[in-house]
Structures are given as C-alpha cells and as structure tokens.
Amino acid sequence: MLRWITSGESHGKALVGVIDGLPAGVEIEPETVAHALERRRWGYGRGARMKFEQDALEILGGVRHGRTLGSPVSLVIGNSEWPKWTEVMAVSAVDDEGRRYDEPDRMARGRGQALTRPRPGHADLAGMLKYGFDDIRPVLERASARETATRVALGAFAKELLKQALGVDVVGHVVGCGSVALPEGHYARPEDASRLDAEPMRCIDPETSARMQQEIDEYRAAGDTLGGVVEVLVYGLPPGIGSYVHGDRRLDAALGEAMLGIQAIKGVEIGDGFTTATRPGSRAHDEIEKAGERDGKLVIRRLSARAGGIEGGMSTGEAVRLRAALKPISSVPRALSTVDVATKEPASAIHQRSDVCAIVPTAVVAEYVTALTVARAVLEKFGGDSVEELRRNVQAYVDGLGVVIE
Ligand SMILES: Cc1cc2nc3c(=O)[nH]c(=O)nc-3n(C[C@H](O)[C@H](O)[C@H](O)COP(=O)(O)O)c2cc1C
C-alpha cells in the first residue's frame, strides 16, 4: 500500500515528507525532484514570496545510487528564510540564554506579535477555536499551501514510477482563471509538457493565456484576488484501475478526495462532470465502437470522451480526465472585515504578503497529487516489490485481456 505523510510549518526550518510502499528500482535523481519543485514555483500571478523562497531539497532515505530501495523515502525541503524566523518558530520555549521566546516585550517586536484578526476564507478562526490558540500564527503556519511543496516532491517519485513501470503520463494545465475559460476541446497532451512549463499561465491556448494574464493584472490593480480551474489528464492507464465493488475503492472517489485535499480546492469533476448532468442520456455517455481485430483480439474505441476515462469507479483504458476548482486567494490586499478576538472590536483582516492568483502552481500540485493517487491505485491492483515485477504484472494483465483499447 502506497502511503505518504508530510510535516512542517510554512516558516519553520523545513518541510518533511515520507512516502512508503514505493517499489524498488524507480530511477530518480535529486534533480528530478528539485525540478518538480521548480515547476510549482513558476507562473503568472505569483507574489514576491516565490522569488526568494528557494526550495532546498535533500533526500535522506530510501534512495541509493539513483534508484529507490523499496524502503520508505524521506526528504526535507529547507526554508531559505529560516534565519529570519528562528525566534518566532523556535521549537524550544527558551533560547540559549534561558530567556523565554514568548516574553511579551520580545514578542511585541515584529513578527512575534500575536495575530488576533482571523482572515475570512482561511483556516484562522475555526483553527484557533479548534486547537485552543489565542494567536493565529500556529494555524496559518500549517494551513498554508506551502505544504503542497512536500506533496509535489513526493509526487515526483509517483510520477516516475508510473512512467517507468507503465508508460503512464500525467499532465496538469490551467483551463480557467477568473472569468476566462479555455474553449472546449483543448486537452493538454504529454508532448505539451515542456511548452506548458514555459507558458506563464500553464495554458495550452496562447490567446486564452493572454486574456487570463490581463484578468490577473486587472485584479492586482484593484487590490483583489481570483481563482480558477485546473485540469489533469492521465494517459496510458490500463482499464480496471479502481473498483466498483465498494465506494472507497473507486478511482473517481480517490481522485476527488485527493483534489479536495489540496488547499482552496472547492469543486471537482470527473470528465464533463457538471455539464454531463445537464445532457440527455443519449448524449451523456461514450458509445463503444468496434475498430477492428488485431492478433485475434477485438479492438474497440469510444466515440467521445465525456466520462473522463472512468466508468463504475474504474479506469476504462481511455485518458483519465478531471478538473478542480480553486477559490480566489483568501488574503485579499483590500482587507476583508473581521473581528479582533483580543480586543473584541471590529477590524480589518491581517494581510500576509501573498499571490493574486494561485491557479498556475495549483495545476502542478494537482498533477503530482494525481500521480500519487493513481500510483497507489495501480499498486493496489498489480502489487510488485520492484519496478520490474510491477512491469511484468501489468504486462501479463494487459496481454490476458481479450480486448485492445485504442
Ligand atoms: C498552490 C497554492 C498556493 C496558494 N497560495 C496562497 C497565497 O499566497 N495566499 C493565500 O492567502 N492563499 C493561498 N492559497 C490558498 C490558501 O492556502 C487557502 O485559501 C487556505 O488554506 C484556505 O483554504 P481552505 O478553506 O480550502 O483551507 C494557495 C493555495 C494553493 C493550492
């Protein structure tokens, strides 16, 4: 069973990730993981923080001489800003001279001051109440989407596993930003990956990208923020990943949970999702056609791709396609109304420096989180303690199918 966990605060010393259950023999270099982290940092609409927040990656365990060992992989992503945060985020209650970090005069200076004006749209208020804090700092430190860097780094292993054992490609791209939407019928393909990396909006249509950038500029000028929609496609997955036999074994359920597990994702659809709900049944499904015969096997194809490559909670052998909706960034420069829980007076929400729109990095995060989720489902079906064994298991299954899917 593939499982992973992350730890660490946004301004803490480092983020930490562990992934367990990866087969031995995944070829990977630290540069591949570092590149994944780089991809998360690019994009139009990102704020100043991304410019100085280098991701100092170190892989600590589970990899030797460029290959996974089958043991848990552990990694840390150091915080280059840590020297500025050593007091505020100190692990110990006291410094080397025995002085408490939370002395009122010390905390009154700069960043250490208690944050008592919860920001609407963030975890601040419910988090304070839930954990019994009188300061928002411990909530925002962990609720921050900086955590997604760790899932991206762990997801880089899953992506390599899928590619090396099954030839599966996972591609994320931006299909909506504010009111601008990519026209229907534009699907990112594996060969678009480097073009998308170089594209400021990670959008496959330059004209739509330009309009998205214009929209971000307008919102920035107005002191506002905006959200958007990302799409992830998984190419090359054999049929039968996931299962109809129980709700929690459905591939669509797992992907939905994974997407909603990304900060600020508020909606998910598989294939044409919400649009499908408005169509008559005669135009909602993907009809099956005989495309010929090959080596005594029936070759089939679908006449459309509305279902997003999943039926009955299982991959159909078509490309898997899902979308996720990101709410606008909650740290709105034109500060939102709140209350100060210390003074009990109405107030403006604290405004931490942040992005105007996080849709571009979200496409990258969704891509790696999808890779993790699909890799877990693949390993559940095929097992395998080494990449070679997994590859054999997949090949034997595909060879045994009486049908070829085009
Ligand atoms: C990749 C990514 C980057 C984000 N960057 C910011 C940011 O810079 N500022 C901010 O206020 N929210 C940002 N967010 C959104 C917050 O993390 C999110 O709004 C907050 O956690 C509350 O969302 P929730 O209600 O889903 O937890 C980002 C989200 C993602 C996925």
PDBQT file of the ligand as one rigid body, heavy atoms in Angstrom, charges set to zero:
ROOT
HETATM    1  C1  LIG A 501      -0.643  26.330  -4.720  1.00  0.00    +0.000 C 
HETATM    2  C2  LIG A 501      -1.420  27.228  -3.804  1.00  0.00    +0.000 A 
HETATM    3  C3  LIG A 501      -0.900  28.451  -3.417  1.00  0.00    +0.000 A 
HETATM    4  C4  LIG A 501      -1.600  29.298  -2.560  1.00  0.00    +0.000 A 
HETATM    5  N1  LIG A 501      -1.084  30.497  -2.223  1.00  0.00    +0.000 NA
HETATM    6  C5  LIG A 501      -1.785  31.311  -1.399  1.00  0.00    +0.000 A 
HETATM    7  C6  LIG A 501      -1.293  32.588  -1.034  1.00  0.00    +0.000 A 
HETATM    8  O1  LIG A 501      -0.224  33.001  -1.488  1.00  0.00    +0.000 OA
HETATM    9  N2  LIG A 501      -2.032  33.347  -0.194  1.00  0.00    +0.000 N 
HETATM   10  C7  LIG A 501      -3.233  32.933   0.308  1.00  0.00    +0.000 A 
HETATM   11  O2  LIG A 501      -3.877  33.631   1.052  1.00  0.00    +0.000 OA
HETATM   12  N3  LIG A 501      -3.741  31.736  -0.033  1.00  0.00    +0.000 NA
HETATM   13  C8  LIG A 501      -3.036  30.922  -0.865  1.00  0.00    +0.000 A 
HETATM   14  N4  LIG A 501      -3.553  29.709  -1.193  1.00  0.00    +0.000 N 
HETATM   15  C9  LIG A 501      -4.858  29.316  -0.677  1.00  0.00    +0.000 C 
HETATM   16  C10 LIG A 501      -4.843  29.033   0.785  1.00  0.00    +0.000 C 
HETATM   17  O3  LIG A 501      -3.923  28.043   1.108  1.00  0.00    +0.000 OA
HETATM   18  C11 LIG A 501      -6.275  28.635   1.140  1.00  0.00    +0.000 C 
HETATM   19  O4  LIG A 501      -7.131  29.632   0.708  1.00  0.00    +0.000 OA
HETATM   20  C12 LIG A 501      -6.476  28.474   2.598  1.00  0.00    +0.000 C 
HETATM   21  O5  LIG A 501      -5.735  27.329   3.031  1.00  0.00    +0.000 OA
HETATM   22  C13 LIG A 501      -7.921  28.251   2.930  1.00  0.00    +0.000 C 
HETATM   23  O6  LIG A 501      -8.460  27.319   2.046  1.00  0.00    +0.000 OA
HETATM   24  P1  LIG A 501      -9.281  26.110   2.599  1.00  0.00    +0.000 P 
HETATM   25  O7  LIG A 501     -10.545  26.673   3.138  1.00  0.00    +0.000 OA
HETATM   26  O8  LIG A 501      -9.510  25.187   1.450  1.00  0.00    +0.000 OA
HETATM   27  O9  LIG A 501      -8.349  25.502   3.584  1.00  0.00    +0.000 OA
HETATM   28  C14 LIG A 501      -2.861  28.876  -2.074  1.00  0.00    +0.000 A 
HETATM   29  C15 LIG A 501      -3.382  27.638  -2.452  1.00  0.00    +0.000 A 
HETATM   30  C16 LIG A 501      -2.686  26.818  -3.312  1.00  0.00    +0.000 A 
HETATM   31  C17 LIG A 501      -3.268  25.490  -3.717  1.00  0.00    +0.000 C 
ENDROOT
TORSDOF 0
